[in-house]
Amino acid sequence: MTQKILNKITEETTLEKILKYSQTEKILVKYKLPCLGCPMAVYEMGILKIGQVAKTYNIDLKNLLKELNAVIGVKKHS
């Protein structure tokens, strides 16, 4: 039985929580998120928020969140 960890990924969600879903790493790599390979990030994953990281590295946060939420099974409500 798989337990959901998050209801939805937002700009306030930490990388640590996002990476609890195995399929999210592939999306983060696609967006060239440098934190995944940074030796210091290992110690900061619990405090680094995806919104902060996206802003720092000029990553399209809106599309990143859309893709991350799609892979964790969040349905878009129109």
MOTA-V927891 format. One record per residue. N is the residue number from 1. RES is the residue in three letters. SS is DSSP state (hx for helix, st for strand, lp for the rest). PSI is psi as a letter, one per 40 degrees, with the letter a starting at -180 (none if undefined). OMEGA is omega in radians with two decimals (none if undefined). Layout:
N;RES;SS;PSI;OMEGA + N;RES;SS;PSI;OMEGA
This chain:
1;MET;lp;h;3.12 + 2;THR;lp;h;3.13 + 3;GLN;lp;h;3.08 + 4;LYS;lp;h;3.13 + 5;ILE;lp;d;-3.10 + 6;LEU;lp;i;3.00 + 7;ASN;lp;d;-3.12 + 8;LYS;lp;i;3.06 + 9;ILE;lp;h;3.11 + 10;THR;lp;i;3.13 + 11;GLU;lp;e;3.14 + 12;GLU;lp;e;-3.11 + 13;THR;lp;h;-3.13 + 14;THR;st;i;3.09 + 15;LEU;hx;d;3.13 + 16;GLU;hx;d;-3.14 + 17;LYS;hx;d;3.14 + 18;ILE;hx;d;-3.07 + 19;LEU;lp;e;3.04 + 20;LYS;lp;e;3.05 + 21;TYR;lp;h;-3.05 + 22;SER;lp;d;-3.08 + 23;GLN;lp;e;-3.11 + 24;THR;hx;d;-3.12 + 25;GLU;hx;d;3.14 + 26;LYS;hx;d;3.12 + 27;ILE;hx;d;-3.14 + 28;LEU;hx;d;3.08 + 29;VAL;hx;d;3.12 + 30;LYS;hx;d;3.14 + 31;TYR;lp;e;3.09 + 32;LYS;lp;f;3.10 + 33;LEU;lp;h;-3.03 + 34;PRO;hx;d;-3.07 + 35;CYS;hx;d;-3.07 + 36;LEU;hx;d;-3.13 + 37;GLY;hx;e;-3.09 + 38;CYS;lp;h;-3.13 + 39;PRO;lp;d;-3.13 + 40;MET;lp;d;-3.10 + 41;ALA;hx;d;3.12 + 42;VAL;hx;d;-3.11 + 43;TYR;hx;e;-3.06 + 44;GLU;hx;e;-3.06 + 45;MET;lp;d;-3.12 + 46;GLY;lp;e;3.14 + 47;ILE;lp;e;3.14 + 48;LEU;lp;h;3.12 + 49;LYS;st;i;-3.06 + 50;ILE;hx;d;3.12 + 51;GLY;hx;d;3.11 + 52;GLN;hx;d;-3.12 + 53;VAL;hx;d;-3.14 + 54;ALA;hx;d;3.14 + 55;LYS;hx;d;-3.13 + 56;THR;hx;d;-3.06 + 57;TYR;lp;e;3.08 + 58;ASN;lp;f;3.13 + 59;ILE;lp;h;-3.14 + 60;ASP;lp;g;-3.05 + 61;LEU;hx;d;-3.09 + 62;LYS;hx;d;-3.13 + 63;ASN;hx;d;3.10 + 64;LEU;hx;d;3.13 + 65;LEU;hx;d;3.12 + 66;LYS;hx;d;-3.13 + 67;GLU;hx;d;3.13 + 68;LEU;hx;d;-3.14 + 69;ASN;hx;d;3.10 + 70;ALA;hx;d;-3.10 + 71;VAL;hx;d;3.09 + 72;ILE;lp;e;3.02 + 73;GLY;lp;e;3.09 + 74;VAL;lp;h;-3.14 + 75;LYS;lp;h;3.10 + 76;LYS;lp;h;3.08 + 77;HIS;lp;h;-3.12 + 78;SER;lp;none;none
